[in-house]
Amino acid sequence: MAHGVESSTKSHKIRRVDMTPQLAKTLQTLKETRSLEASMEGVPMPEYVFVTPSWTRWDDSNLRGAFRELLTKAEIRHVRFHDLRHTYASLMAKAGAPPKYVQEQLGQ
């Protein structure tokens, strides 16, 4: 999604990103929590993984706003959300991941 519009990747290819078992477990737990919350509030299960308190899809503006708010509360210097991509690549390289693998995970 860019500027509130869903779109495909720049290369129009399917992008596969590896998922750790820990992330898979966390997402499964989130799904179970969302299902319980939705049934308690009498709303349908949301189609998207990350939703706002009013059960709508997170978009660029509320994601960036929430990210800035979390950085402020944690007293961490403000960075752009996009900068996390570079942090991920740096951490992967530091952990010894082959450059080609890092490139593929970033979708480049």
Secondary structure as GFF3:
##gff-version 3
##sequence-region A 1 108
A	DSSP	alpha_helix	21	41	.	.	.	ID=ss1
A	DSSP	alpha_helix	60	73	.	.	.	ID=ss2
A	DSSP	alpha_helix	83	94	.	.	.	ID=ss3
A	DSSP	alpha_helix	99	106	.	.	.	ID=ss4
###
